[in-house]
């Protein structure tokens, strides 16, 4: 139909309604019927542009889905390759970590991992600034950034060990929080990072850092801190435990026996059994000193002298039952 004929038709009274209802019937209905098909087709055609827009710092909202997470690859430490240009990577590292573009941040975090593994001496001068920005990424609501930062933390612990102790506090807080949250794959990564921390950081430096979190108001944080504490104490060795103070360690473990969560209680029981074994080694190796010191002697006497009656009873119940079970089982 020509444009002139259309204009003439529109001049007829009542034709507006007919045209409107006709357009509704001929256009709207097919669109509704093909909505899902059209959406799927659009997503296929625009999957590349979605990634591109994210790279340029523009995030396309997609309710219920974290856009771009599928493009992030979580590479295990042993599979990371060395950097091609170390100097260039170092120059742009801090800017990349502080970028507003989350993809660039993930790339920079993986470069931190590579530098920690292959060139840890070169990054030592900026390590404090790097850790501060890793902590910033740990707080990022995008789980891809958060998990990459957690994996970065584990590699930093492995590479720098006690050198990170001055910057540990904010890192420790975030890892305890992330290991206590509900998002499973983030939680598991944070737990692995905490294991790396207790493996590579000296317990004599780490235990005082963990101590305050054993009394945190959040029971899940207390539980994770208790597990870290329990893993760290045996690394002190017999002499290290003696120097640190076995009485202080027993008091700490006893306070966790009544905790709300079973993880805390289980960690405390494991620690008490370890301390009982160490104490008995003291008793066997230093019998002369034991006889001269009224506070030493049997494990029962020692616990009663260092703990409140209720705590001593709880500790002795745990250690005696556990020992009896071991004897029966043998």
N, C-alpha and C positions, 0 to 999 in steps of 0.2 A: 504494500500500500504506500502511495506517495505521501510526502510530508503535507502537501496541500489537502489531500483527502483526509488525513488524520486530523488536521486543524478543523476541517469542516465537520467531521464527526464529533469532535469535542464541543462544537458549538450547539449541538442538539441538546435540549433540556433533559436532564436525568442521565445523560451519557456518562457523567463523571463517576456516578456510583457503579454503573455497569463496568466501566474500565477498571475501577479500583477493585471490584470483586473479581473481575477477570484476571487482573494481575496477581491477586492473592492466590487464586486457584492455580494459575499456570506457573508461578515462580516459587512461592513460599513452600508449597507442598513438597515438590521434589527436593528442595534444600533440606527440609526436615527429615525426609526419608533417607537421605544420603549423608547425614551429619557425621556418623562414625566413620564411614568410608572416606569422606572428604578430609576429616581430621587426621586419619591414619596416613592418607596420601600426602597431606601438608607436612606432617612430621617427618616422613621419609625424605621429601624434597628439601626440607629446611634443616635437617640434622647437621649438615656441614655449617650452615650459617649460624646455628645456635652456638656451636663451638667457637666460631670466628668472633661472634659478638662478645662471648665471655672473655676471649683472649684480649679483646680491646677494652676490657674493663666494664662492659655493659652486660649486666645479667638479665636474662629473659625469665620472668617469673613462670613457674610451672608448678601449681599447687600439688603438694604431696610428693614431689620429686626434687631431689637436689640436682639442679642442672649442671652437667659437666662432670659429675663424679665418675661416670663411666670412662672418661678420658684420662683419669688419674691412675697411674700404675704404681702399685706399692711393691717396690723392689726390695727383697731381702738383702741384708748387708753384704753377704758373701757373693751376691750376684751383681753388685755395683761395679761399674767400670771406672777407671781413672779419668781425670779431667784432661782434655786436650791442651788447654791453655790455663795453667794455674794462676799466673799473674793477672790475666784479664778477669778470671773468676773472682779472685780476691778483691779486685778494685770495684767490682759491681755487686759484691755479696751483700753488704749492708743495705744498699738501696733496693735490691731485690727482695730481701727479707721484710723491708718496710713498705713494700709496694701495696697499692690498693687493688691491684690485679691479682686475684687469688691463684691463678695459674702460674704467674711469675713467682709468687711466694713459694709455691710447691717446688718449682724448679730450683729456687735458691736454697730451700731446705735440703733438697737432695744433693746440692753442691756442698753444703755444710757437711753432710754425711761423707761425701767423697773426700773432702779435705781432711776430715777427722781420721779416715781410714788410711789415706795415702800420703797426706802432707800435713800432719798435725802440728809440726813445728812452725810452718808458715802461717797458720791461723792463730797461733798462741797469743800474738799481740792484740788481737781484736776479740779474743774469746769472751770476755765479759760482755761486750756489746752484742755479740752473736747470741749468747744465752738469753739476754734481755729480750731480744727480738723473737727467739724461739718461744719464750714464755708468752709473748704477745700472740703468737700463732696458736699456742695451746688454748688460748681463750677464744679463738675464732669460732663462731657458731657453725661454720661450714665444716662438716666432719672430715672431708678430704684433707683440708689444711691441718685440722687438729690431729688426725692420725699420722700424717707425714711428720708433723712436729714431734709427736711421741716417739716415732721411730728414730728421728734425729737425736732426741734426748738419750736414747739407749746407746747410740753410736758415740755420742759425746762422753758418756760414762766410761765406756770401754776404752776410748782413746786417752782421755785426760785424767781419769781416776781422781786422785786427791787434789789435783790442780783446780777443780771446779768448786771446791768446798765453800769459798767465799761467795759464790753466786748460786749456791744450792737452794737456799730457802724458797724463793719464788717458784723455782722449778719443781721442788718437792711438793709444795702446796697444790699446784696444778695437776701433777701426776696422781696424787692421792685423790683429788676430786674426780679426775677422769676415770680412775680405776673403780670409783664408787658409783658411777652413773649407770643408766639403764641401757644405753646403746651398746650392744654386745661387742661389736668388732672394735670399737674405741676402748671399751673397758679391758678387753683382752690384751690389746696392744700396750695399754698403760701398765697392766700387771707385769708384762714382760720387761718393760722399761724399769719398773721398780726392782725386779729380780736382777737386772743388769747393774742397777745402782748398788744393791747390797752385795753383789759379787765383786765389783771393781773399786768401790770407795771404802777406805779403811774404816773398820767398825769403831775404832777409838774416836774418829772424827764424826762418823755418821750417827752413832747412838744419841749424843746430846741433841742433834738436830731432830731426831725422831721423837724424843721424849715428850715434848709438848703436845704432840698430836695423839698421844695415848689418852689424853684427857679432853679431846675435842668434843664439842656438843653433838656433832654428827656421828652416830654409832658406826656407820659404814666407813667413815674415815678412820675412826679408832681401830676398827677391825683390820684395815689395810696397813695401818701403822704398826699394829701389834705383830702382824705377819712379817713385816720388814724387820722389826726389832728382833723377833725370834730367829730369823735367818742370819742376822748380823752377829749376835752374841757368840755362837760357836767359833766364828772366825777370829775371835780374840785369842783363842787358845787358853790353856790352863793358866799360864802366868799372866796373860792379858786380863782374864776374868778376875784373877786375884788382885791385880793392880787397879782395875776399874772399881772393884768392890763387889764381892759376891752378895753381901748383905743388901746393897742398893738394888742389885738385879733381882734378888728374891722378892724384895718389897714391890718392885715394879710388876713382876709377874703375878704376885698375889693379888694386886689391885685389879688385874684383868680377869681373874677367875670368876668374878661376879658380873662381868659385862653383859650387856643385852644380847649381843650377837654371838652365835656359836663359833664363828671364825676367831674372834678375840679369845674366847675361852680355850679353844683348841690350841691356839698359838701359845697361850700362857702355860697350858699343861706340858706342851713340848719343851718350852724353855725351862720349866721347873725340873723336868727329868734330866735335862742337860746339866743344870746347875747342881743337882743332887750327885750326878756322876762326877763332876769336877770336884765337888766338896769332899767326896769320899777319897778322891786321889790325894787331896790335901791331907786328909786324915791318915792315909797309908804312908805318904812320903814324909810327913812331919809329925810323927807320933810324939816326939819329945816336946815340940812346941804345943801340940794339942793338950798334953797333960799339964802344961804350965798355964794354959789359958782357959779359965773357967767357961768362957763363952764358946769355946770350941768343944770338941767331943763328938757326941753322936749327932746325926742329922736332926733328930727330933729335938734335942736340947738347943741346937743352933737356931732352928726355926722359932722355937718358943721364946728365945732370947731376943730375936730381931723383929718379931711380928706381934700384932695384937692377938689375943687368944682366939678370936674368931678366924682371923686370917691364917694363923698357925695351924688351926684345926683343918681348915680347907686345904692348905698346902700338903699337910701330912696325909690327909685322906687321898688326895690325888696321887702323890708319889708312892704311898704304900700299896694302894690298890694296883697301880700300874706295875710296880715291881713284883707283886704277888702274881699278877697275870703273866709276867714274863717268866717267872720261875715255873709256874704250872705248865705254860706252853712249851718250855724247854724239856 
